Structures are given as C-alpha cells and as structure tokens.
Amino acid sequence: MYFLWIDPWIRKLWYWLIDDSLNIVDWWILLSELKKNERIESFERIKQIYDFFDELTDKYQIKNVWIEKLFFTEYNQANAEFVYWVRGVLIMLFLSKWVKIFEYTPIELKKNITWNGKAEKILVQQFIKRIFWLKDLPEFNDTADALGFAYLVSKK
C-alpha cells in the first residue's frame, strides 16, 4: 500500500509517495514555467497536474492520499482561486479511483506529531527524525510534513 502526500500550489507542487513500511518511494516538486498570470496557462497547468497524478495513482495503486488544507492570508490570496481548483481536480480524480482522502491543516499535523499545534517547523523535523530513526533532520519542512502524515495514517 502507498500513501501520497500533496502540497497543492499552482506554480510549485510538492508530493511524496511513501510505502506502508514508511519508506519514501518517490518525491518531487512539480515546477511550472508560467511566465504570465494568464488564466489559460493556469488551466493548462491544472491539466498537467491532473495527468501526472492520474498516471502516478495507477502506477502505484495508491489507496490513501493526504492533501494539505490550506489557509490564505493577505500575502498569498492571489493564488487562492487556482490552488482551490487544483485541490478540486485532484479530489475528483482520487474519488473516481476510490482513493481515501485525508486532510489536515498544518496546525493539526503539528499537534498530532509534537502535541503542540503551534510548534516551530524545526521541532516537527526533530520529532520526525526520532520517529523514523533518521540520521539527519529532513532537509525540507515539507518532507517532515509528508513523513508525519504517513506516520499518522499508518496508525489508523
């Protein structure tokens, strides 16, 4: 069984694929080369994201996915419309393939891993390092989040 974690942004989208032994099978960032904020380019980007995850889901027979719940502030509201479109398209894709969808906010994930919803990112990385017996801290905050998700789902 595989767990898929997605941080769904329009220009850069992180994902991690983790097996049921909690090993990272695949991870990457899907970068976009959008030059302008033209809507048609963003629509094409959403189609690329859909096609990528359609193929990945079939290849690995993914049964569980976590899509991070997002919150928007005055600094990132310009992306909100397209990010929610990406989320909607992916949710429909996974529902059509009978993939179980989980959602956690960053605060919920922090609380479940560190018992403190306001924990600093470095603390989450330190907990993940201990949980997974890693030699070093995860290089990226998103890696720690993905491993945290896999850990939580594996406990259900």
Sequence and secondary structure as in RCSB ss.txt:
>XXXX:A:sequence
MYFLWIDPWIRKLWYWLIDDSLNIVDWWILLSELKKNERIESFERIKQIYDFFDELTDKYQIKNVWIEKLFFTEY
NQANAEFVYWVRGVLIMLFLSKWVKIFEYTPIELKKNITWNGKAEKILVQQFIKRIFWLKDLPEFNDTADALGFA
YLVSKK
>XXXX:A:secstr
 EEEEEE  SSEEEEEEEETTS EEEEEEEE    S  HHHHHHHHHHHHHHHHHHHHHHT  EEEE      TT
TGGGHHHHHHHHHHHHHHHHHTT EEE   HHHHHHHHHS TT  HHHHHHHHHHHTT SS  SSHHHHHHHHHH
HHHHT 
